[in-house]
Each structure stands twice: as structure tokens, then as C-alpha cells.
Amino acid sequence: RYSKIFRLLLRFAPPLLRSFVRSAPMVDTTHGFHPLTPHDAPSFMAYKRLNLIRNLIIILILFVFFNVVALSLAVSSAPSVSALDGLAPAGSARILCAVMLALCSCVVLSDVTVGAFPYLDKHKFHVTNTPLGSLTYLTFEGVTSQFVCYTSNAIAEVALAANGCDTKGSGSLAEQSEWLCPSARRVVFLTHAAATFAGALGCIVSILFFVLVWNGPDFKAVRRYWDKHVGGFSENMIRGHVPPLLLAIVDITVVKRRALLSSIPVNDTVIAMCFALAYLILVNTVSYLNGGYYPYPFMTEFLGRKPLRWIVFYFAVTGFALSVTAALKMLSRHYTIWP
């Protein structure tokens, strides 16, 4: 009798054990993920509104700063800037593409800022609950850079075409063009100077997100939770991280003027090294101030507080950024639709 019972246990115990393990709460799969809801935090909506205001202020400051720098070039005596005085308006097809690109960048930026509202956890709360808002996230920096660059370029191209800046007029139009046309040309100049940087940053956001973040165990736990309880999280992440790569390619190959783009001297190595260093300093400073929270899980898991790993990561990211920049420059030389 006992041998029969023992055989039955051997037969049915493993399936029962497996079903029990599957149904048991898997605490380790959360990887420290603590979602926040309006019931968990009384000031939940107030924080979200405050964070949105912070992000909008940062976007506005960057947009104004970019265009103020561009307009300051109008009084410069540099030969590369003065040579723009004869820059003619673009064709209607290029202008239409520039406007559409600016609108697309605005949609992506709204997805990254407003579209992420329903998804808040303890980790993200600590990362973004500073005066800098979401600035420590490379995604926010990338889509904001593209929005500022592409929107400024579209406005300047429309201004050049709408005011007859390639012809000499008379009366009020001529008086208006005396200020508007040179200013629009300087904005076009700066948007072309920044095009490779903004495009490379957008490409890096798209590529590194899916390489370093998307398949990480921490982010998988986040995706599973939000997709199950709120819905749309994975789709929101895809909408915020795939378009920057596509927008960068369209901007370089369709919108930007090849001759102007190739005539602007830009030291890509210095820009990549300075930006990567500034970003990593920003991330570590904010992490030190908020109690050790980094914007991305892999930074906590693989880098942490180990300076040597950060140095290796810095040079790896800089090298990757230079590779992406070189690829965009090759596209601008050989695969543009219009000259």
C-alpha cells in the first residue's frame, strides 16, 4: 500500500509543484519596481502637473536660447555667416517637408512628455522630482533637440519664402525684409549647423533604448505591469523611441540643403565628447542628490558607483556617437533628394 502511495506521489507531485511555483507571487521579477497610483500618493496629479510645467519651461528655454544664438549671428562679421546674405528660399516641396517634419517632432515630444502621464513609479518619481524635470532622460533630450532644431528650421524657411527674400522689393516689404530676411537666414544657418548633432542624438536614443533598456529584466517587469493594469505602455515607448531615428534620416536626406550642410565646419569629435561628458556628469549629480536613483536601470545594475566602469562607458558611447554622426554625414553627401 505504501509503495502505491509513493508511486502516486512521484507521478503527481512534480506537476503540482510546478503549478504552485507558477501561481506563487514572484517577488524577484519586480526588480524593485514600485508603481504609483493616485491612491498611493495624494499629490499624484499635482506632481504630474508640476513635472509637465518643468518640462515645458525647459523646452521653451532651449527653443528661445537656440534662436537667440541664431539671431546673434546676424551681427557677426564671420565670413561663413556673412556668406549667407545671398541664400535663396527653398522650393515649396522642401518647405512642405520641413513643416511636416516639425509637426512630427512636436507629436513625438508630446508622446514623451504628456503621453507618459499614466505611467509613474517610485523610481521615475525620484529621478524627475527635481527642477530639471525629465532632462536626465536621454530620450527627452533627444526629442527636444529635434523639436527645437526642426521647428526653428521650418519657421525660418517659411519666413524666407513668404517675404520674397531672394528679390529686391520696395515699400513696406523691403523695410520688413531688411530685418526678417537676414534673421531667417541666420536661423537656417544654425539649424544646418546643429542638424547632424540633433539627428545623431535622435538615432542614439532609438538604438540604445532597444539595445540597453527594452530587453532588460527591470524594464520587462515595468512593461508587464503597465501593459496589464493600464495598457498602452509598450506602444507609448515605441512611439517615443522609433520616430527619432526616422526623423533624423528624413531631415538629413530631404529637408536640409546639401551644399549648406557640407560647407559648415563642425568638429564632431569635440561635440560628441563634450556632450557625453556633460550628460554623464548630469546623471551622476542628480543621482547623488536624489538618493542614488539613475534614469535607466542598466546604469544601476552595471555601472553603479564604479568610476572605472563609467569611464569605459563614456568612451564607448562617444565612439558610438561618432559612428552615428559619420553615417549621417555620409547620407547627407550621397543620398539627399535635393541639392
C-alpha positions in Angstrom: 0.0 0.0 0.0 2.8 2.4 0.9 4.6 1.7 -2.3 1.5 2.5 -4.3 1.1 5.9 -2.4 4.8 6.6 -3.1 4.4 5.9 -6.8 1.3 8.2 -6.9 3.3 11.0 -5.2 6.1 10.6 -7.7 3.6 10.8 -10.5 1.6 13.8 -9.4 4.0 15.8 -7.2 6.1 17.4 -9.9 3.1 18.9 -11.9 1.5 20.1 -8.7 4.8 21.7 -7.6 5.3 23.4 -10.9 1.7 24.8 -10.9 2.3 26.1 -7.3 5.5 27.8 -8.3 3.9 29.4 -11.3 1.0 30.7 -9.3 3.1 31.9 -6.4 4.0 35.6 -6.3 7.3 36.1 -8.0 8.8 38.9 -5.9 12.1 38.9 -7.7 10.6 39.6 -11.1 9.6 43.1 -10.0 13.3 44.1 -9.6 12.4 46.8 -7.2 9.6 48.2 -9.3 7.0 50.1 -7.2 4.2 51.6 -9.3 2.5 54.8 -8.0 -1.2 55.5 -8.4 -3.4 58.4 -7.3 -4.4 56.2 -4.3 -0.8 55.7 -3.3 0.2 59.4 -3.5 -2.3 62.1 -2.5 -0.3 64.7 -4.5 0.0 62.4 -7.6 -1.8 64.7 -10.1 -0.1 67.8 -8.6 3.3 66.2 -9.2 2.4 65.3 -12.7 1.3 68.8 -13.5 4.4 70.2 -11.9 6.6 67.9 -13.9 4.9 68.8 -17.1 5.3 72.5 -16.3 9.0 71.9 -15.6 9.5 70.1 -18.9 7.6 72.8 -20.9 9.7 75.5 -19.3 12.9 73.6 -20.2 11.7 73.2 -23.8 10.8 76.9 -24.0 14.2 77.9 -22.6 16.1 75.7 -25.1 13.9 77.0 -28.0 14.4 80.6 -27.1 18.2 80.1 -26.4 18.7 78.4 -29.8 17.0 81.2 -31.7 18.7 84.0 -29.7 22.0 82.4 -30.6 21.0 82.2 -34.2 19.8 85.9 -34.3 23.1 87.0 -32.7 24.9 85.7 -35.7 23.2 88.4 -37.8 25.6 91.0 -36.3 28.6 88.7 -36.7 31.3 89.5 -39.2 32.4 85.9 -39.6 32.9 85.1 -43.3 30.9 81.8 -43.0 27.9 83.8 -41.7 28.2 86.8 -44.0 28.2 84.5 -47.0 24.5 83.6 -46.2 23.3 87.0 -47.4 22.5 85.6 -50.8 20.8 82.4 -49.5 17.6 82.0 -51.6 14.3 80.5 -50.3 13.8 76.8 -50.6 11.4 75.2 -53.0 7.8 74.6 -52.0 8.3 70.8 -51.7 11.3 71.2 -49.3 9.4 73.7 -47.3 6.4 71.4 -47.0 8.6 68.6 -45.9 10.3 70.9 -43.3 6.8 71.8 -41.9 5.7 68.2 -41.8 9.0 67.2 -40.0 8.4 69.9 -37.4 4.9 68.7 -36.8 6.1 65.1 -36.4 8.7 66.2 -33.9 6.0 68.0 -32.0 3.9 64.9 -31.8 6.8 62.7 -30.7 7.7 65.3 -28.0 4.1 65.3 -26.7 4.2 61.5 -26.6 7.4 61.6 -24.5 6.0 64.3 -22.1 2.2 64.2 -21.9 1.8 60.6 -23.2 3.8 59.2 -20.3 1.5 60.7 -17.7 -0.3 57.5 -16.6 2.9 55.6 -16.0 4.7 56.6 -12.8 6.7 54.6 -10.4 8.8 55.3 -7.4 12.0 55.2 -9.4 10.9 57.6 -12.0 9.3 59.9 -9.3 12.7 60.3 -7.6 14.6 60.8 -11.0 12.2 63.5 -12.2 11.3 65.2 -9.0 13.9 67.9 -9.4 13.9 71.4 -11.0 15.4 69.7 -14.1 12.3 67.5 -14.6 12.9 64.8 -17.3 16.2 66.4 -18.5 18.2 63.5 -17.2 16.5 61.1 -19.6 18.4 61.0 -22.9 15.1 60.4 -24.7 13.7 63.8 -23.5 17.0 65.5 -24.5 16.9 63.8 -28.0 13.3 64.6 -28.9 13.6 68.1 -27.5 16.7 68.8 -29.6 15.0 67.6 -32.7 11.9 69.6 -31.9 13.9 72.8 -31.4 16.0 72.3 -34.5 13.3 71.2 -36.9 10.7 73.7 -35.7 13.2 76.6 -36.0 14.2 75.5 -39.4 10.6 75.2 -40.7 9.7 78.7 -39.4 12.9 80.2 -40.9 12.3 78.5 -44.3 8.7 79.7 -44.4 9.8 83.2 -43.5 12.4 83.3 -46.3 9.8 82.1 -48.9 6.9 84.3 -47.6 8.8 87.5 -47.7 10.5 87.3 -51.1 14.0 87.2 -49.6 15.6 86.4 -52.9 14.3 89.6 -54.6 14.5 93.3 -54.0 11.2 94.9 -53.2 10.0 98.3 -52.4 8.0 100.0 -49.7 6.9 98.1 -46.6 8.0 94.7 -47.9 11.6 95.9 -48.4 11.7 97.5 -44.9 10.4 94.3 -43.4 12.9 92.2 -45.3 15.8 94.3 -44.1 15.4 92.7 -40.7 13.5 89.5 -41.3 15.4 88.0 -44.2 18.9 88.2 -42.6 17.5 86.9 -39.3 15.8 83.9 -41.1 19.0 83.1 -43.0 20.9 83.0 -39.7 18.4 80.6 -38.2 18.6 78.4 -41.3 22.4 78.5 -40.9 22.3 77.4 -37.2 19.7 74.7 -37.8 22.0 73.3 -40.5 25.0 73.5 -38.2 23.0 71.6 -35.5 21.3 69.2 -37.8 23.9 66.4 -37.5 24.0 66.7 -33.7 20.2 66.6 -33.3 19.9 63.8 -35.8 22.7 61.7 -34.2 21.2 62.3 -30.8 17.8 61.0 -32.1 19.4 58.0 -33.6 21.3 57.2 -30.4 18.0 57.5 -28.5 16.4 54.9 -30.8 19.2 52.5 -31.0 20.5 52.5 -27.4 17.0 52.3 -25.9 16.3 49.0 -27.7 19.8 47.7 -27.1 20.3 48.6 -23.4 16.8 49.1 -22.0 14.0 47.3 -23.8 15.0 43.8 -23.1 16.4 44.4 -19.6 14.8 42.4 -16.8 13.9 45.6 -14.9 12.2 47.2 -17.8 10.4 43.9 -18.7 8.8 44.0 -15.3 7.8 47.6 -15.8 6.3 46.8 -19.2 4.4 43.8 -18.0 2.8 45.7 -15.1 1.7 48.8 -17.1 0.5 46.8 -20.1 -1.6 44.7 -17.8 -3.0 47.3 -15.4 -3.2 50.5 -17.5 -2.4 49.4 -21.1 -0.6 51.1 -24.0 2.8 51.4 -22.2 4.8 49.4 -24.8 3.1 51.3 -27.6 3.9 54.6 -26.0 7.6 53.6 -25.6 7.8 52.6 -29.3 6.1 55.8 -30.4 8.6 57.8 -28.4 11.8 55.9 -29.4 11.4 54.7 -33.0 10.5 58.0 -34.7 13.6 60.0 -33.7 15.7 57.7 -35.9 13.3 58.1 -38.9 13.0 61.9 -38.4 16.8 62.3 -38.4 17.1 60.4 -41.7 14.3 62.4 -43.3 15.8 65.7 -42.1 19.3 64.9 -43.4 18.3 63.4 -46.8 15.2 65.5 -47.6 14.8 68.7 -45.7 18.4 70.1 -45.3 20.3 71.8 -48.1 23.3 69.6 -49.0 25.6 72.5 -50.1 25.0 74.5 -46.9 25.2 71.4 -44.7 28.6 70.4 -46.2 30.0 74.0 -46.0 29.6 74.4 -42.3 32.7 73.4 -40.3 31.7 71.4 -37.3 34.1 69.5 -35.0 32.0 66.4 -34.4 34.6 64.7 -32.1 34.7 67.7 -29.7 30.9 68.0 -29.7 30.4 64.3 -29.0 33.0 64.1 -26.2 31.7 67.3 -24.5 28.1 66.3 -24.7 28.7 62.7 -23.4 30.8 64.1 -20.6 28.2 66.7 -19.7 25.4 64.2 -19.8 27.1 61.6 -17.6 28.1 64.4 -15.1 24.4 65.5 -15.0 23.2 61.9 -14.5 25.6 61.2 -11.6 25.0 64.6 -10.0 21.2 64.2 -10.0 21.6 60.6 -8.8 23.7 61.8 -5.9 21.1 64.4 -4.9 18.1 62.1 -5.2 19.4 59.2 -3.2 21.1 57.0 -5.8 18.3 56.8 -8.5 19.6 56.7 -12.1 17.3 57.3 -15.1 17.9 53.9 -16.7 18.0 50.5 -14.9 21.2 49.4 -16.6 23.1 52.3 -15.0 22.3 50.9 -11.6 22.9 47.3 -12.5 26.1 47.6 -14.5 27.7 51.0 -13.6 26.6 52.0 -10.2 29.2 53.9 -8.2 32.2 52.5 -10.0 34.2 55.3 -11.7 36.2 52.9 -13.9 33.1 51.5 -15.5 31.7 54.9 -16.1 34.9 55.9 -17.9 34.8 52.8 -20.1 31.1 53.5 -20.8 31.9 57.2 -21.6 34.4 56.3 -24.3 32.2 53.5 -25.7 29.2 55.9 -26.0 31.4 58.6 -27.5 32.8 56.2 -30.1 29.2 55.1 -30.9 28.1 58.7 -31.3 30.9 59.5 -33.7 30.0 56.4 -35.8 26.3 57.5 -36.0 27.4 61.0 -36.9 29.7 59.7 -39.6 26.8 57.7 -41.0 24.5 60.7 -41.1 27.2 62.8 -42.8 27.6 60.1 -45.5 23.8 60.2 -46.1 23.9 63.9 -46.4 26.7 63.7 -49.1 25.4 60.9 -51.2 21.7 60.2 -50.6 20.0 63.6 -50.5 16.9 64.1 -52.7 17.5 67.8 -53.4 20.8 69.7 -53.6 
